[in-house]
């Protein structure tokens, strides 16, 4: 399990089992959020062609006419599982995958900075009336960005 911290406009993904020093995250979160963010990935190798099919075994919850599964999407080697990923591209009507390595900081406790965090699966766990979500709305009225954490238990304001 992970816990997500939003500190000074930066997103941090940290192992839930680790103690997290918010002041340390703040010290490494000095770039303000902006629409013209610099790149945070280094491309590795060539683009690999992907075979796309509605019957590829993914997204069975989605109507078949909208489903696109990359049947032959490669997996990074086990030694690179936490540091290398794949981006998907559509070029000239064909899909491709390209390996990348993140250039964002990783702290000694395993906290990784990211550009955003998609909490789709967590929203299903939360349901309605989750403790900790409502106070965040009050924090957004302040001039400084709020510092808060997001876990499977909900959203908790830290400052």
VENQUI-V509195 format. One record per residue. N is the residue number from 0. PSI is psi in whole degrees, -180 to 180 (999 if undefined). OMEGA is omega in whole degrees, 0 to 359 (none if undefined). NEAR is the number of other ideal C-beta (glycine too) atoms within 12 Angstrom. Layout:
N:PSI:OMEGA:NEAR ; N:PSI:OMEGA:NEAR
This chain:
0:148:178:16 ; 1:163:170:26 ; 2:142:185:34 ; 3:133:177:35 ; 4:137:173:42 ; 5:110:186:35 ; 6:120:176:36 ; 7:38:179:27 ; 8:-4:179:24 ; 9:151:178:35 ; 10:130:179:35 ; 11:133:175:41 ; 12:117:186:36 ; 13:146:174:33 ; 14:135:181:22 ; 15:-25:182:20 ; 16:-10:183:12 ; 17:146:171:21 ; 18:135:183:16 ; 19:127:177:29 ; 20:105:183:19 ; 21:-34:178:26 ; 22:-38:178:15 ; 23:-42:177:23 ; 24:-41:179:35 ; 25:-40:180:24 ; 26:-28:180:17 ; 27:12:182:27 ; 28:56:187:27 ; 29:-15:179:14 ; 30:120:180:19 ; 31:154:177:14 ; 32:133:181:17 ; 33:157:181:10 ; 34:-25:182:6 ; 35:50:181:8 ; 36:144:176:19 ; 37:160:178:11 ; 38:147:182:14 ; 39:17:180:22 ; 40:147:175:21 ; 41:119:180:17 ; 42:141:180:21 ; 43:118:175:23 ; 44:-172:184:17 ; 45:163:173:12 ; 46:135:182:22 ; 47:130:180:23 ; 48:141:179:22 ; 49:143:172:25 ; 50:124:183:19 ; 51:134:182:23 ; 52:149:174:18 ; 53:-15:182:19 ; 54:25:185:14 ; 55:1:177:20 ; 56:8:179:13 ; 57:162:170:18 ; 58:38:182:18 ; 59:-18:178:13 ; 60:-16:185:10 ; 61:142:175:13 ; 62:139:187:10 ; 63:-31:182:15 ; 64:-15:179:8 ; 65:-5:187:12 ; 66:130:175:19 ; 67:110:182:22 ; 68:133:176:22 ; 69:100:186:28 ; 70:-39:185:19 ; 71:32:179:18 ; 72:120:182:26 ; 73:157:174:25 ; 74:141:176:16 ; 75:154:176:21 ; 76:151:184:12 ; 77:-38:182:9 ; 78:-16:181:9 ; 79:8:185:17 ; 80:-36:183:11 ; 81:-4:184:17 ; 82:-15:183:21 ; 83:139:176:24 ; 84:-171:178:25 ; 85:137:169:27 ; 86:149:178:28 ; 87:135:182:23 ; 88:150:171:20 ; 89:115:180:16 ; 90:125:178:15 ; 91:40:177:9 ; 92:5:180:9 ; 93:147:180:16 ; 94:145:179:26 ; 95:156:173:26 ; 96:145:176:31 ; 97:132:178:26 ; 98:149:174:26 ; 99:158:173:24 ; 100:135:178:22 ; 101:141:176:25 ; 102:8:179:19 ; 103:156:183:27 ; 104:147:171:24 ; 105:124:181:20 ; 106:166:182:25 ; 107:-29:181:15 ; 108:6:177:22 ; 109:-1:178:21 ; 110:130:181:35 ; 111:134:176:31 ; 112:144:179:34 ; 113:173:181:26 ; 114:-33:177:22 ; 115:168:177:19 ; 116:124:180:26 ; 117:114:186:13 ; 118:36:183:24 ; 119:-49:181:11 ; 120:-34:180:12 ; 121:-35:179:22 ; 122:-34:177:17 ; 123:-39:180:12 ; 124:-41:184:16 ; 125:-44:185:20 ; 126:-155:181:13 ; 127:150:176:11 ; 128:27:181:9 ; 129:134:179:22 ; 130:133:173:17 ; 131:-12:182:22 ; 132:-44:184:24 ; 133:-41:182:16 ; 134:-25:181:19 ; 135:-35:179:25 ; 136:-37:179:14 ; 137:-36:181:14 ; 138:-29:183:22 ; 139:-15:178:16 ; 140:-14:180:11 ; 141:162:181:13 ; 142:-36:180:7 ; 143:146:179:14 ; 144:140:181:23 ; 145:155:172:25 ; 146:125:181:29 ; 147:165:178:31 ; 148:151:179:32 ; 149:126:176:36 ; 150:-179:177:27 ; 151:-15:178:23 ; 152:-14:179:19 ; 153:-163:182:26 ; 154:132:181:32 ; 155:123:177:26 ; 156:133:182:25 ; 157:-25:178:27 ; 158:999:none:21
